[in-house]
């Protein structure tokens, strides 16, 4: 029951990040909102692994964090110098 | 042990929510970088470690994920903030000082 409250709180946080991603004035705002949203989503995946009692979701969280890190570095390089 | 893990996970979830609220409310790109990075690094670390404490068989795997978040999140946020500064996005109106003006001659 308590984990469901935590999942609700974190889900509201992801929705706030998505709103900033939609209304953000520049591209850097959107990239930063996506950075925060991916970190929050990794924590949400680990919590979901605990709630559903599936060990595999931890692998999903690890791979998701690695791929989001590489993608955000690529976005930062594109914003700085272009392709 | 269960109660301890639940308390740590709750503190982490509160930090994650505060970080997302900072992303939504702050006036400027650089303020958003700071709010998002600090709160989500601590919040994500505490949430993932708290799950590992609640379920002790998963502790080492959650420790690996938490350490990766702890390393990679500041690096990517720093890269994004540096890219925004080099692209020339201006600061908000309430900013007091901008020390990066001194380094404009020695860029790259």
Backbone of each chain as ProteinMPNN parsed JSONL, in Angstrom:
{"seq_chain_A": "XXXXXXXXXXXXXXXXXXXXXXXXXXXXXXXXXXXXXXXXXXXXXXXXXXXXXXXXXXXXXXXXXXXXXXXXXXXXXXXXXXX", "coords_chain_A": {"N_chain_A": [[0.829, -1.207, 0.0], [1.922, 1.252, 0.843], [3.89, 1.495, -1.068], [2.42, 2.021, -3.318], [1.589, 4.62, -2.859], [4.067, 5.924, -3.047], [4.634, 5.406, -5.735], [2.6, 6.874, -6.92], [3.337, 9.508, -6.181], [5.807, 9.76, -7.53], [4.931, 9.423, -10.141], [3.385, 11.738, -10.522], [5.488, 13.549, -10.522], [6.793, 12.811, -12.926], [4.824, 13.578, -14.718], [4.846, 16.356, -14.37], [7.407, 16.902, -15.413], [6.943, 16.197, -18.067], [5.106, 18.121, -18.821], [6.741, 20.393, -18.7], [8.447, 19.65, -20.731], [6.775, 19.97, -22.903], [6.011, 22.739, -22.902], [8.421, 24.031, -22.837], [10.637, 26.78, -23.484], [13.065, 26.779, -24.995], [15.325, 24.51, -26.766], [17.152, 23.423, -25.007], [15.856, 23.461, -22.558], [13.952, 21.475, -22.941], [15.586, 19.249, -23.278], [16.778, 19.084, -20.751], [14.555, 18.66, -19.145], [13.934, 16.145, -20.09], [16.136, 14.715, -19.225], [15.814, 14.782, -16.409], [13.359, 13.438, -16.302], [14.056, 10.881, -17.198], [15.743, 9.954, -15.165], [13.953, 9.912, -13.023], [12.239, 8.007, -14.011], [13.818, 5.703, -13.992], [14.04, 5.232, -11.232], [11.329, 4.774, -10.766], [10.97, 2.406, -12.216], [12.479, 0.607, -10.694], [11.016, 0.64, -8.323], [8.631, -0.456, -9.313], [9.528, -2.997, -9.934], [9.826, -3.977, -7.358], [7.172, -3.923, -6.462], [5.714, -5.604, -8.223], [7.229, -7.855, -7.898], [9.22, -8.824, -9.657], [12.27, -9.81, -10.862], [13.441, -9.178, -13.241], [12.892, -6.633, -14.031], [14.78, -5.007, -12.897], [17.013, -5.274, -14.52], [15.981, -4.041, -16.776], [15.797, -1.428, -15.814], [18.507, -0.791, -15.417], [19.611, -0.965, -18.036], [18.068, 0.985, -19.264], [18.911, 3.285, -17.938], [21.574, 3.423, -18.78], [21.289, 3.756, -21.583], [19.885, 6.159, -21.706], [21.749, 7.886, -20.651], [23.809, 7.86, -22.611], [22.357, 8.845, -24.787], [21.668, 11.416, -23.89], [24.173, 12.608, -23.692], [24.793, 12.675, -26.414], [22.774, 14.423, -27.318], [23.558, 16.751, -25.991], [26.013, 17.268, -27.185], [25.136, 17.77, -29.774], [23.62, 20.103, -29.35], [25.648, 21.803, -28.713], [27.611, 21.954, -30.787], [26.401, 21.298, -33.203], [25.658, 18.853, -35.764]], "CA_chain_A": [[0.0, 0.0, 0.0], [2.79, 2.432, 0.89], [4.607, 1.637, -2.337], [1.525, 2.65, -4.299], [1.654, 6.073, -2.627], [5.323, 6.408, -3.624], [4.509, 5.386, -7.195], [1.746, 8.01, -7.303], [4.122, 10.743, -6.061], [6.8, 9.808, -8.604], [4.201, 9.616, -11.39], [3.064, 13.165, -10.632], [6.729, 14.198, -10.921], [7.034, 12.582, -14.353], [3.859, 14.396, -15.479], [5.35, 17.734, -14.348], [8.509, 16.975, -16.37], [6.423, 16.146, -19.437], [4.526, 19.441, -19.105], [7.848, 21.296, -19.024], [8.95, 19.265, -22.05], [5.886, 20.498, -23.945], [5.964, 24.192, -22.974], [9.731, 24.631, -22.671], [10.872, 27.757, -24.547], [14.186, 26.437, -25.877], [15.605, 23.07, -26.867], [17.897, 22.982, -23.82], [14.855, 23.185, -21.523], [13.331, 20.169, -23.197], [16.577, 18.199, -23.015], [16.966, 18.957, -19.304], [13.352, 18.007, -18.615], [14.011, 14.722, -20.404], [17.15, 14.156, -18.328], [15.166, 14.537, -15.119], [12.305, 12.428, -16.444], [14.622, 9.533, -17.298], [16.208, 9.514, -13.839], [12.766, 9.58, -12.236], [11.669, 6.774, -14.544], [14.626, 4.583, -13.505], [13.589, 4.951, -9.864], [9.982, 4.203, -10.854], [11.084, 1.009, -12.657], [12.934, -0.215, -9.567], [9.862, 0.481, -7.43], [7.687, -1.393, -9.937], [10.081, -4.339, -9.747], [9.513, -4.426, -6.001], [5.727, -4.117, -6.279], [5.282, -6.794, -8.96], [8.118, -8.945, -7.521], [9.909, -9.331, -10.851], [13.686, -9.451, -10.819], [13.906, -8.776, -14.572], [12.714, -5.191, -14.198], [16.015, -4.317, -12.517], [17.824, -5.213, -15.745], [15.383, -3.005, -17.626], [16.167, -0.123, -15.265], [19.936, -0.553, -15.665], [19.825, -0.699, -19.463], [17.426, 2.257, -19.575], [19.738, 4.393, -17.466], [22.762, 3.52, -19.644], [20.927, 4.291, -22.9], [19.511, 7.567, -21.569], [22.995, 8.646, -20.456], [24.476, 8.022, -23.908], [21.519, 9.71, -25.62], [21.739, 12.808, -23.447], [25.475, 13.142, -24.105], [24.695, 12.98, -27.844], [21.963, 15.63, -27.473], [24.348, 17.893, -25.53], [27.002, 17.585, -28.212], [24.423, 18.381, -30.897], [23.261, 21.48, -29.003], [26.821, 22.651, -28.593], [28.354, 22.179, -32.025], [25.74, 20.815, -34.4], [26.019, 17.474, -36.09]], "C_chain_A": [[0.865, 1.26, 0.0], [3.536, 2.629, -0.429], [3.736, 2.27, -3.403], [1.501, 4.163, -4.117], [2.938, 6.648, -3.218], [5.24, 6.454, -5.143], [3.642, 6.538, -7.677], [2.532, 9.319, -7.257], [5.103, 10.874, -7.226], [6.125, 10.007, -9.958], [3.787, 11.057, -11.599], [4.311, 13.951, -11.048], [7.018, 14.019, -12.402], [6.079, 13.427, -15.195], [4.297, 15.865, -15.501], [6.503, 17.909, -15.338], [8.001, 16.983, -17.8], [5.763, 17.468, -19.807], [5.631, 20.44, -19.454], [8.436, 20.957, -20.385], [8.075, 19.82, -23.167], [6.015, 22.014, -24.052], [7.334, 24.849, -22.909], [10.096, 25.576, -23.799], [11.977, 27.352, -25.508], [14.385, 24.928, -25.909], [16.333, 22.559, -25.637], [16.937, 22.679, -22.672], [14.254, 21.803, -21.702], [14.315, 19.044, -22.903], [16.767, 17.99, -21.519], [15.76, 18.313, -18.654], [13.381, 16.52, -18.912], [15.049, 14.014, -19.54], [16.534, 13.811, -16.974], [14.125, 13.433, -15.213], [12.884, 11.026, -16.548], [15.138, 9.047, -15.95], [15.036, 9.111, -12.952], [12.159, 8.262, -12.711], [12.476, 5.552, -14.144], [14.221, 4.213, -12.086], [12.197, 4.315, -9.862], [10.023, 2.738, -11.287], [11.544, 0.11, -11.523], [11.793, -0.421, -8.568], [8.84, -0.494, -7.997], [8.193, -2.822, -9.841], [9.785, -4.865, -8.356], [8.028, -4.731, -5.846], [5.266, -5.394, -6.972], [6.128, -8.02, -8.65], [8.725, -9.636, -8.732], [11.351, -8.844, -10.821], [14.154, -8.852, -12.145], [13.814, -7.267, -14.749], [13.946, -4.394, -13.767], [16.969, -4.218, -13.701], [17.309, -4.135, -16.68], [15.796, -1.625, -17.136], [17.622, 0.199, -15.556], [20.199, -0.196, -17.122], [19.211, 0.646, -19.857], [18.27, 3.434, -19.115], [20.989, 4.55, -18.337], [22.404, 4.181, -20.968], [20.547, 5.763, -22.796], [20.748, 8.437, -21.35], [23.685, 8.905, -21.79], [23.679, 8.975, -24.804], [21.607, 11.163, -25.201], [23.095, 13.433, -23.755], [25.444, 13.511, -25.584], [23.876, 14.24, -28.078], [22.754, 16.872, -27.069], [25.396, 18.278, -26.575], [26.343, 18.237, -29.431], [24.051, 19.826, -30.59], [24.481, 22.392, -29.014], [27.443, 22.97, -29.945], [27.562, 21.868, -33.286], [26.247, 19.441, -34.749], [27.424, 17.415, -36.701]], "O_chain_A": [[0.595, 2.212, -0.733], [3.785, 3.756, -0.857], [4.231, 2.969, -4.288], [1.405, 4.908, -5.092], [2.92, 7.723, -3.817], [5.706, 7.404, -5.771], [3.914, 7.121, -8.727], [2.423, 10.146, -8.162], [5.226, 11.937, -7.834], [6.674, 10.68, -10.83], [3.827, 11.557, -12.723], [4.219, 14.9, -11.827], [7.441, 14.963, -13.069], [6.458, 13.934, -16.251], [4.144, 16.545, -16.515], [6.583, 18.928, -16.024], [8.546, 17.683, -18.654], [5.838, 17.902, -20.957], [5.486, 21.235, -20.382], [8.873, 21.846, -21.115], [8.569, 20.11, -24.257], [6.119, 22.541, -25.159], [7.43, 26.076, -22.923], [9.898, 25.236, -24.965], [11.848, 27.558, -26.715], [13.724, 24.175, -25.196], [16.164, 21.403, -25.251], [17.17, 21.75, -21.899], [14.07, 21.059, -20.739], [13.938, 18.012, -22.349], [16.902, 16.855, -21.061], [15.9, 17.515, -17.727], [12.918, 15.713, -18.105], [14.868, 12.855, -19.167], [16.705, 12.705, -16.46], [14.016, 12.594, -14.319], [12.285, 10.075, -16.048], [14.995, 7.871, -15.617], [15.098, 8.117, -12.229], [11.627, 7.493, -11.91], [11.911, 4.472, -13.969], [14.074, 3.034, -11.762], [11.916, 3.427, -9.058], [9.236, 1.92, -10.811], [11.068, -1.017, -11.39], [11.62, -1.515, -8.031], [8.247, -1.274, -7.252], [7.405, -3.756, -9.686], [9.521, -6.055, -8.181], [7.661, -5.693, -5.171], [4.517, -6.181, -6.393], [5.792, -9.12, -9.088], [8.743, -10.863, -8.824], [11.622, -7.644, -10.764], [15.137, -8.111, -12.184], [14.57, -6.684, -15.527], [14.145, -3.26, -14.201], [17.652, -3.208, -13.873], [18.085, -3.408, -17.3], [16.111, -0.747, -17.94], [17.947, 1.335, -15.905], [20.92, 0.758, -17.413], [19.767, 1.365, -20.687], [18.347, 4.456, -19.796], [21.42, 5.671, -18.605], [23.122, 5.067, -21.433], [20.851, 6.541, -23.701], [20.798, 9.581, -21.802], [24.098, 10.03, -22.072], [24.258, 9.811, -25.498], [21.619, 12.053, -26.051], [23.182, 14.627, -24.042], [26.0, 14.536, -25.979], [24.226, 15.05, -28.936], [22.647, 17.919, -27.709], [25.637, 19.46, -26.819], [26.912, 19.139, -30.046], [24.151, 20.688, -31.463], [24.377, 23.588, -29.284], [27.768, 24.124, -30.223], [28.047, 22.169, -34.376], [27.16, 18.923, -34.106], [27.904, 16.333, -37.041]]}, "seq_chain_B": "XXXXXXXXXXXXXXXXXXXXXXXXXXXXXXXXXXXXXXXXXXXXXXXXXXXXXXXXXXXXXXXXXXXXXXXXXXXXXXXXXXXXXXXXXXXXXXXXXXXXXXXXXXXX", "coords_chain_B": {"N_chain_B": [[13.813, -3.881, 9.502], [12.375, -3.743, 7.151], [10.746, -1.515, 7.688], [12.688, 0.474, 7.873], [13.74, 0.496, 5.236], [11.415, 1.328, 3.928], [11.088, 3.904, 4.93], [13.396, 5.158, 3.913], [12.923, 4.891, 1.165], [10.63, 6.477, 0.968], [11.612, 9.031, 1.606], [13.315, 9.371, -0.573], [11.433, 9.346, -2.692], [10.033, 11.673, -2.128], [12.059, 13.545, -2.559], [12.433, 13.17, -5.316], [9.989, 14.088, -6.282], [10.15, 16.766, -5.508], [12.292, 17.638, -7.058], [11.213, 17.378, -9.643], [9.197, 19.249, -9.446], [10.77, 21.518, -9.222], [11.884, 21.537, -11.793], [9.571, 22.218, -13.145], [8.877, 24.745, -12.122], [10.991, 26.603, -12.028], [12.658, 29.609, -13.282], [14.517, 29.582, -15.388], [17.014, 28.233, -17.625], [19.382, 27.376, -16.378], [18.833, 27.403, -13.647], [16.961, 25.387, -13.699], [18.563, 23.225, -14.424], [20.108, 22.982, -12.097], [18.177, 22.451, -10.066], [16.937, 20.113, -11.068], [19.148, 18.324, -11.275], [20.399, 18.061, -8.671], [18.307, 17.291, -6.895], [17.225, 14.998, -8.16], [19.411, 13.291, -8.256], [20.052, 12.671, -5.523], [17.503, 11.776, -4.742], [16.928, 9.63, -6.496], [19.037, 7.886, -5.837], [18.443, 7.333, -3.095], [15.888, 6.169, -3.332], [16.36, 3.829, -4.881], [18.262, 2.444, -3.357], [16.709, 2.101, -1.078], [14.749, 0.283, -1.959], [16.461, -1.881, -2.317], [17.114, -2.37, 0.353], [14.67, -3.078, 1.397], [14.24, -5.491, 0.082], [16.296, -7.867, 0.56], [17.661, -9.748, -1.052], [18.086, -8.534, -3.458], [20.021, -6.644, -3.135], [22.675, -6.091, -4.089], [22.435, -5.75, -6.836], [20.698, -3.52, -6.972], [22.403, -1.742, -5.765], [24.371, -1.467, -7.736], [22.865, -0.223, -9.793], [22.173, 2.155, -8.465], [24.689, 3.317, -8.002], [25.462, 3.753, -10.627], [23.554, 5.668, -11.425], [24.302, 7.677, -9.667], [26.798, 8.38, -10.68], [26.396, 8.977, -13.448], [24.353, 10.878, -13.735], [25.073, 13.589, -12.806], [27.089, 14.053, -14.691], [25.826, 14.062, -17.239], [24.045, 16.175, -16.857], [25.786, 18.285, -16.449], [27.0, 18.384, -18.959], [24.819, 19.143, -20.524], [24.182, 21.675, -19.432], [26.532, 23.074, -19.994], [26.483, 22.995, -22.759], [24.193, 24.536, -23.228], [25.065, 26.99, -22.273], [27.192, 27.553, -23.99], [25.82, 27.76, -26.331], [24.604, 30.146, -26.028], [22.294, 30.867, -24.61], [20.395, 33.131, -22.762], [20.599, 34.398, -19.358], [18.108, 34.574, -16.691], [16.018, 37.42, -15.716], [16.411, 38.073, -13.041], [18.974, 37.435, -12.371], [22.139, 37.888, -10.785], [24.957, 37.897, -11.096], [27.341, 36.997, -13.611], [29.728, 34.913, -14.101], [30.838, 33.651, -16.263], [31.35, 35.38, -18.284], [33.933, 36.299, -18.059], [35.489, 34.338, -19.119], [35.243, 34.331, -21.8], [37.173, 35.012, -23.685], [38.958, 32.913, -23.679], [37.765, 30.688, -24.736], [37.246, 27.308, -25.646]], "CA_chain_B": [[14.508, -3.607, 8.246], [11.334, -3.337, 6.192], [10.343, -0.14, 8.001], [13.822, 1.344, 7.528], [13.738, 0.651, 3.785], [10.259, 2.117, 3.505], [11.344, 5.32, 5.243], [14.385, 5.682, 2.959], [12.266, 5.026, -0.132], [9.715, 7.621, 1.014], [12.399, 10.267, 1.506], [13.752, 9.483, -1.962], [10.302, 9.716, -3.555], [9.744, 13.095, -1.892], [13.08, 14.326, -3.262], [12.168, 13.111, -6.756], [8.873, 14.981, -6.585], [10.596, 18.165, -5.379], [13.094, 17.932, -8.228], [10.344, 17.585, -10.799], [8.52, 20.532, -9.236], [11.738, 22.543, -9.573], [11.909, 21.59, -13.259], [8.361, 22.875, -13.642], [8.63, 26.079, -11.601], [12.124, 27.531, -12.073], [12.477, 30.548, -14.393], [15.679, 29.729, -16.245], [17.601, 26.935, -17.966], [20.444, 26.992, -15.44], [18.155, 27.036, -12.406], [16.342, 24.068, -13.894], [19.633, 22.221, -14.355], [20.505, 22.757, -10.709], [17.092, 21.793, -9.327], [16.763, 18.75, -11.543], [20.271, 17.433, -11.02], [20.653, 17.748, -7.263], [17.213, 16.551, -6.268], [17.014, 13.658, -8.688], [20.521, 12.408, -7.905], [19.842, 12.149, -4.165], [16.237, 11.051, -4.652], [17.045, 8.343, -7.159], [19.923, 7.027, -5.031], [17.751, 6.856, -1.896], [14.782, 5.277, -3.695], [16.833, 2.527, -5.347], [18.863, 1.769, -2.197], [15.622, 1.708, -0.181], [14.189, -0.973, -2.471], [17.426, -2.925, -2.001], [17.041, -2.714, 1.778], [13.405, -3.786, 1.632], [14.315, -6.835, -0.5], [17.751, -7.996, 0.709], [18.337, -10.533, -2.1], [18.357, -7.684, -4.615], [20.748, -5.462, -2.688], [23.857, -5.748, -4.887], [22.0, -5.215, -8.144], [20.219, -2.146, -6.78], [23.568, -0.895, -5.488], [25.003, -1.149, -9.024], [22.041, 0.779, -10.485], [22.254, 3.422, -7.745], [25.996, 3.925, -8.256], [25.49, 4.273, -11.998], [22.797, 6.922, -11.417], [25.094, 8.661, -8.932], [27.898, 8.856, -11.516], [26.062, 9.465, -14.785], [23.396, 11.988, -13.748], [25.75, 14.885, -12.829], [27.87, 14.235, -15.919], [24.955, 14.461, -18.348], [23.494, 17.503, -16.601], [26.854, 19.248, -16.698], [27.174, 18.524, -20.407], [23.689, 19.906, -21.062], [24.301, 23.069, -19.023], [27.636, 23.675, -20.733], [26.033, 23.19, -24.135], [23.259, 25.665, -23.249], [25.829, 28.234, -22.091], [27.968, 27.83, -25.202], [24.901, 28.141, -27.401], [24.28, 31.548, -25.826], [20.992, 31.118, -24.007], [20.645, 34.15, -21.748], [20.115, 34.137, -18.016], [16.828, 35.23, -16.441], [16.162, 38.83, -15.347], [16.79, 38.256, -11.639], [20.339, 36.979, -12.136], [22.95, 38.966, -10.221], [26.322, 37.92, -11.619], [27.608, 35.974, -14.609], [31.186, 34.788, -14.127], [31.36, 33.057, -17.49], [31.772, 36.431, -19.207], [35.375, 36.469, -17.974], [36.187, 33.273, -19.82], [34.861, 34.302, -23.205], [38.356, 35.101, -24.537], [39.712, 31.657, -23.716], [36.864, 29.571, -25.019], [37.858, 26.145, -26.32]], "C_chain_B": [[13.543, -3.133, 7.164], [10.929, -1.883, 6.4], [11.434, 0.855, 7.622], [13.885, 1.586, 6.019], [12.583, 1.484, 3.283], [10.47, 3.606, 3.773], [12.327, 5.919, 4.237], [13.755, 5.865, 1.584], [11.318, 6.221, -0.155], [10.45, 8.939, 0.917], [12.875, 10.472, 0.066], [12.643, 9.889, -2.899], [9.945, 11.183, -3.37], [10.772, 13.969, -2.599], [12.856, 14.316, -4.763], [11.029, 14.045, -7.139], [9.303, 16.448, -6.509], [11.461, 18.562, -6.576], [12.261, 18.174, -9.465], [9.567, 18.894, -10.685], [9.46, 21.694, -9.555], [11.894, 22.674, -11.078], [10.717, 22.38, -13.781], [8.339, 24.354, -13.284], [9.754, 27.076, -11.854], [12.105, 28.379, -13.343], [13.469, 30.406, -15.537], [16.237, 28.343, -16.557], [18.556, 26.469, -16.874], [19.87, 26.656, -14.07], [17.504, 25.67, -12.522], [17.376, 22.967, -13.857], [19.968, 21.913, -12.911], [19.428, 21.998, -9.939], [16.953, 20.341, -9.748], [17.9, 17.837, -11.142], [20.394, 17.057, -9.553], [19.55, 16.892, -6.692], [17.077, 15.155, -6.841], [18.199, 12.738, -8.423], [20.316, 11.805, -6.518], [18.571, 11.317, -4.088], [16.293, 9.69, -5.317], [17.923, 7.381, -6.383], [19.17, 6.466, -3.832], [16.623, 5.889, -2.239], [15.284, 3.884, -4.055], [17.479, 1.745, -4.2], [17.778, 1.316, -1.218], [14.932, 0.436, -0.643], [15.135, -2.139, -2.183], [17.414, -3.321, -0.533], [15.748, -3.469, 2.084], [13.455, -5.227, 1.15], [15.778, -7.25, -0.503], [18.415, -8.873, -0.341], [18.733, -9.662, -3.273], [19.361, -6.59, -4.315], [21.892, -5.085, -3.612], [23.468, -5.184, -6.24], [21.487, -3.782, -8.003], [21.37, -1.205, -6.447], [24.283, -0.512, -6.78], [24.205, -0.073, -9.755], [22.18, 2.138, -9.807], [23.6, 4.097, -7.975], [26.089, 4.461, -9.671], [24.718, 5.578, -12.098], [23.615, 8.031, -10.77], [26.243, 9.202, -9.772], [27.38, 9.57, -12.75], [25.164, 10.689, -14.772], [24.079, 13.358, -13.681], [26.529, 15.127, -14.112], [26.973, 14.717, -17.058], [24.359, 15.843, -18.114], [24.547, 18.585, -16.821], [27.061, 19.461, -18.19], [26.052, 19.357, -21.005], [23.794, 21.382, -20.683], [25.407, 23.794, -19.768], [27.236, 23.94, -22.183], [25.081, 24.381, -24.221], [24.008, 26.977, -23.111], [26.597, 28.587, -23.35], [27.077, 28.221, -26.356], [24.434, 29.577, -27.234], [22.887, 31.808, -25.319], [21.187, 32.05, -22.813], [20.084, 33.727, -20.405], [18.802, 34.889, -17.791], [17.079, 36.642, -15.874], [16.694, 39.021, -13.929], [18.223, 37.843, -11.351], [21.215, 38.146, -11.715], [24.299, 39.052, -10.918], [26.471, 36.785, -12.624], [29.118, 35.865, -14.778], [31.702, 34.212, -15.431], [31.749, 34.112, -18.513], [33.295, 36.587, -19.204], [36.124, 35.466, -18.841], [35.93, 33.296, -21.319], [36.07, 34.369, -24.126], [39.059, 33.771, -24.686], [38.807, 30.471, -23.959], [37.579, 28.516, -25.859], [39.364, 26.094, -26.084]], "O_chain_B": [[13.856, -2.243, 6.373], [10.786, -1.118, 5.447], [11.15, 1.94, 7.115], [14.058, 2.719, 5.569], [12.728, 2.255, 2.334], [10.091, 4.457, 2.968], [12.133, 7.038, 3.761], [14.01, 6.862, 0.908], [11.207, 6.906, -1.172], [9.995, 9.863, 0.242], [12.847, 11.587, -0.455], [12.864, 10.687, -3.81], [9.595, 11.866, -4.333], [10.426, 15.004, -3.17], [13.061, 15.333, -5.424], [11.078, 14.71, -8.173], [8.887, 17.27, -7.326], [11.374, 19.692, -7.056], [12.559, 19.072, -10.253], [9.308, 19.565, -11.685], [9.034, 22.72, -10.084], [12.022, 23.784, -11.595], [10.84, 23.127, -14.752], [7.829, 25.157, -14.066], [9.502, 28.28, -11.892], [11.597, 27.935, -14.373], [13.291, 31.047, -16.573], [15.963, 27.386, -15.834], [18.54, 25.3, -16.489], [20.348, 25.741, -13.4], [17.494, 24.891, -11.569], [17.115, 21.888, -13.324], [20.1, 20.751, -12.527], [19.721, 21.024, -9.245], [16.862, 19.446, -8.908], [17.669, 16.705, -10.717], [20.483, 15.875, -9.219], [19.823, 15.868, -6.066], [16.836, 14.209, -6.091], [18.024, 11.521, -8.368], [20.392, 10.589, -6.345], [18.554, 10.268, -3.443], [15.776, 8.709, -4.784], [17.605, 6.196, -6.276], [19.237, 5.266, -3.565], [16.413, 4.904, -1.531], [14.729, 2.881, -3.609], [17.276, 0.537, -4.077], [17.91, 0.262, -0.596], [14.566, -0.405, 0.179], [14.694, -3.239, -1.849], [17.674, -4.478, -0.202], [15.726, -4.376, 2.915], [12.8, -6.097, 1.723], [16.462, -7.005, -1.497], [19.628, -8.771, -0.525], [19.641, -10.025, -4.021], [19.552, -5.692, -5.135], [22.083, -3.905, -3.906], [24.097, -4.248, -6.735], [21.809, -2.926, -8.827], [21.336, -0.024, -6.791], [24.75, 0.618, -6.923], [24.782, 0.879, -10.28], [22.292, 3.16, -10.483], [23.658, 5.317, -8.129], [26.712, 5.496, -9.907], [25.162, 6.505, -12.776], [23.632, 9.167, -11.244], [26.632, 10.358, -9.606], [27.861, 10.654, -13.08], [25.205, 11.478, -15.717], [23.695, 14.24, -14.448], [26.627, 16.262, -14.578], [27.315, 15.668, -17.761], [24.182, 16.608, -19.063], [24.24, 19.669, -17.317], [27.274, 20.589, -18.637], [26.289, 20.181, -21.888], [23.528, 22.252, -21.513], [25.267, 24.962, -20.133], [27.597, 24.965, -22.763], [25.147, 25.156, -25.175], [23.648, 27.969, -23.745], [26.66, 29.751, -23.746], [27.508, 28.93, -27.265], [23.923, 30.174, -28.181], [22.336, 32.88, -25.573], [22.034, 31.8, -21.955], [19.233, 32.844, -20.306], [18.424, 35.738, -18.598], [18.22, 37.005, -15.59], [17.356, 40.02, -13.645], [18.654, 37.894, -10.199], [21.064, 39.259, -12.219], [24.742, 40.138, -11.291], [25.817, 35.749, -12.51], [29.719, 36.642, -15.52], [32.904, 34.277, -15.687], [32.404, 33.795, -19.505], [33.884, 36.963, -20.218], [37.259, 35.714, -19.25], [36.349, 32.387, -22.035], [36.019, 33.845, -25.238], [39.694, 33.518, -25.71], [39.05, 29.377, -23.449], [38.427, 28.841, -26.69], [40.035, 25.187, -26.575]]}, "name": "protein", "num_of_chains": 2, "seq": "XXXXXXXXXXXXXXXXXXXXXXXXXXXXXXXXXXXXXXXXXXXXXXXXXXXXXXXXXXXXXXXXXXXXXXXXXXXXXXXXXXXXXXXXXXXXXXXXXXXXXXXXXXXXXXXXXXXXXXXXXXXXXXXXXXXXXXXXXXXXXXXXXXXXXXXXXXXXXXXXXXXXXXXXXXXXXXXXXXXXXXXXXXXXXXX"}
